């Protein structure tokens, strides 16, 4: 059998693979198959020669085809097709030159064609239009100038292409790229590589934008991604960029999931009343802060939540509104401070309530009601409910204290009943009001009784220096003992002297005409004479004006204290003579008593010649005639007759009389009966003028003007009477003000009790003046009923 493999051994020496040759021979080689192998290997050698002559830009691809062909010569046709495609794609004019080489040779231009092909060897870019022109001039065996122009156009296009490539390279270099093209890469391949780099740059820029979005949120991951990008620009590592894209997308997805979790947690705390952020839109910085410290933050939020529950509970109990900052997680310190304040306030209220209730318990007040209030109420509710009882408790304690000042030696049973009633029903205002009135009655009765005891003790000439330590019962017993041992003769003599002194004082008070003139011209001096010295309850001296009811601790300048020594005037000298005679007669008839226990006093007829005639009138049962000025007597008679005639003439002013409580009495007599509120005194003096100078219609208008003033005065009297616990609705304004004045007169100490006195201002002489005065009076006489006495 012929060794065909050995026959083809020389082909292996030329570089072909033995395995490739054996594949060409087949399993049963023969002469035909050997001939086929030989032809195929010859064609392969020609193709290898063509691959060795390709331009430098195609060397790499050509070498690859060459290696493949030597290993697998059976793939000759496939490698040839790939070569033709490569040549057509890169240097299509080479194929045209090979095809037209014989025609160029026939025309003697084969050397020229080779020169053109060498010049075209530097072309590594094939623009369609210019490449087609070059192929046409080669295939048409065009004149030299046409071939030159076509090749120059192709070269110019390549130069433009290189400028564009350089611009693209500059862009990448500015972005930090380190450009290194593939070895033997032509212009087209460089364009492809630069295009790939630009596309990679676009992906990198997109990555940078994504990374910058979470740079604040995930700074470490962002820095790592930027470093990978920086390296990729240096080495063009597509795989690193591809992996970075995956990592960035995963990071963004993780951030989105984290955001959802954070928002879910924030929503949970918001539903529990916490305010974590001022805006519902969260910034990246806030999200990063929450993400990094969410566990610690939630621990803090939980503390805030618990403290807010405590604070809201305290606010609800105290009845106060929630502050705007409650629930803010940044207000934790303020919440703690407020809780401490409310806790201290709660403790203080509780301590005060316990102390207050303990005080009530010490006074013996019934606390069953308080025990019911304590059930189910917090300290603020307790304080609010007990607040309504505080005033009643204070009144009850005041009543119990006032009971201790009552004399227990008398009325002890009634006082005990009052005490039990106050202790039992101290929470009822009606009970306290009733018991206060009862205590007031008992107190007044005891005071009156004590005054009577002192008067009787004075009559009995008892030693009362230690009476402050006596009870009323003990005082009565001492008076009873003194009654048993008293000297009635001395008592009779003292009573006789007292009555004589009383009559003498009445005589001494009658002024002479001269004195009347002097008194009217020297009012200031008389005012100074009205001051007397008194002693207050604590024994301290004060000064009291009998006319104005004014009192003061300091001695007024220029005052002349009143004494029992009368000022001697001519008529008073006569009175002293009368008194002297009376005393002499009294001594001669000592012990002689007439009926009714009145001593016999001789009638005395005395006429004192002064500027005005003086007559005597008999006073009382004593038979003493007292001097009366004829002028004064005539004046009093005329005033009385005038008032009587006025009352008979017009009685349309009965409303004012009824309001004042004087009815048909003479207003002038009522006014002069005692000093009182100057507003009332003025109205009393104006009534006769109103009744005499106006008809019924005008009187009605005047009454309408004066009634509001009278209502105001009456309300003023009532407020102060209730304050002094002496209010009595019986009678008119005159009776009510007199009762109030009697009570105020008993109050010791300095100060103006009431602006009282006698109205000395002249009455208006004309009707117009009277109307004007009433109008001014109705406006200016109104005062505040809730103010102090100084309101007058």
Order of alpha helices (4+ residues) and beta strands (2+ residues): alpha-alpha-alpha-alpha-alpha-alpha-alpha-alpha-alpha-alpha-alpha-alpha-alpha-alpha-alpha-alpha-alpha-alpha-alpha-alpha-alpha-alpha-alpha-beta-beta-beta-alpha-beta-beta-alpha-alpha-alpha-beta-alpha-alpha-alpha-beta-beta-alpha
